[in-house]
């Protein structure tokens, strides 16, 4: 029987709110090991770009990562956010180890090919090294991933944190019974975006098609749910979307994704 | 018999020169394992502080790390510099793993007590966790430390990279036969600062006292040599100061420190 591994991804809105982040980290620190945390970037990068006089470049809600922007993204994601989260987890007795995809060669990616849009130094994941990550889990470390990968030729790449979480869950499912939790500021996928009580209990691929058709799943949720299905297809045992109470036993208010 | 462990520290002037850094990293990647890299910060933090309109605060050549400065130091040391060095080493086939002292709870420190000067979030090292670092070395990782520690209560602290290298060498000498190399822009400790050929072959504590008296060891070199003696006192097998060719077999031009 495989060991159970929990992978938790937290979004930018949680990271930006220091009280919410503290609350989340206390819950995460109490979770059974093995476990992995993946965090997004939040608005810190944009704030720093602004302070430095570099206008953030976005197309269809996606960041265009030119060289100057990449440097700022690396500074905030791998520097400020990751290192502070690790220090806070250590204070809670959780043996955290901060990682980008370059560390331990854990996540290799390639620069997204230019079609209509040149996303710059944005990376699409090629390979998660489950063996190396497993070796860190085996000796009791709790990997904390930021949303950066590398191309194996020395180039760092900005990579969506939801995708990193899904790719980790997919690859590590060969070694573990993997549970994937997407924590964000809502209680789950909502029927009505303004009604926090309208959480959809379960979404399978058929329901997904219907929700898409009805326009209930919007731009921000679309790639997240695609990532959920990717993880499930690659063998993740369970995938949930919800708030920071998502992985508490007493919580029953979240969305479960199933194939 | 203990295994041999090399600990190499590189200074800011190497980091700032991308050609020098590449050359150094190629040499470092070829070194036998186990090995550890420790890097300083360089001027990137000051440049970023300037861009953000935060004046760098220095007293007697030492940085005063207020909260805004600490954030910038964390962004540049743990973010930009560390993550890019790791990506470059991975491209050279060296299985690098970037660490601050918070990662794996590897280096705990306390905020420097206020006497005449309040250094802010500057940390003096209390404890290196040789067991945790050893567990990373055992499974083939090459730790790359930036100049940051933590206090165990969630606070990151700016810590001198020379000191971190010396403390690592000292603690790890209980497990390994430890060689400590301080690489910087000069060929070694020089009799005459303007004459690169005036490298002093060997400095023991008696010679150190004489050099101090003569004023040959200046402000920048003083704490570095103190750190060398600390490492030796704590059991380091060999400590050398020199340029980036320091650990090459054919190189004989460097300063060796002995007790």
Interface residues (C-beta under 8 A of the other chain):
Chain A: X48 X51 X52 X53 X71 X74 X75 X76 X77 X78 X79 X80 X82 X83 X84 X86 X87 X88 X90 X91 X95 X96 X97 X98 X99 X100 X102 X103 X104 X105 X132 X135 X139 X141 X148 X150 X152 X153 X154 X155 X156
Chain B: X48 X51 X52 X53 X71 X74 X75 X76 X77 X78 X79 X80 X82 X83 X84 X86 X87 X88 X90 X91 X95 X96 X97 X98 X99 X100 X102 X103 X104 X105 X132 X135 X139 X141 X148 X150 X152 X153 X154 X155 X156
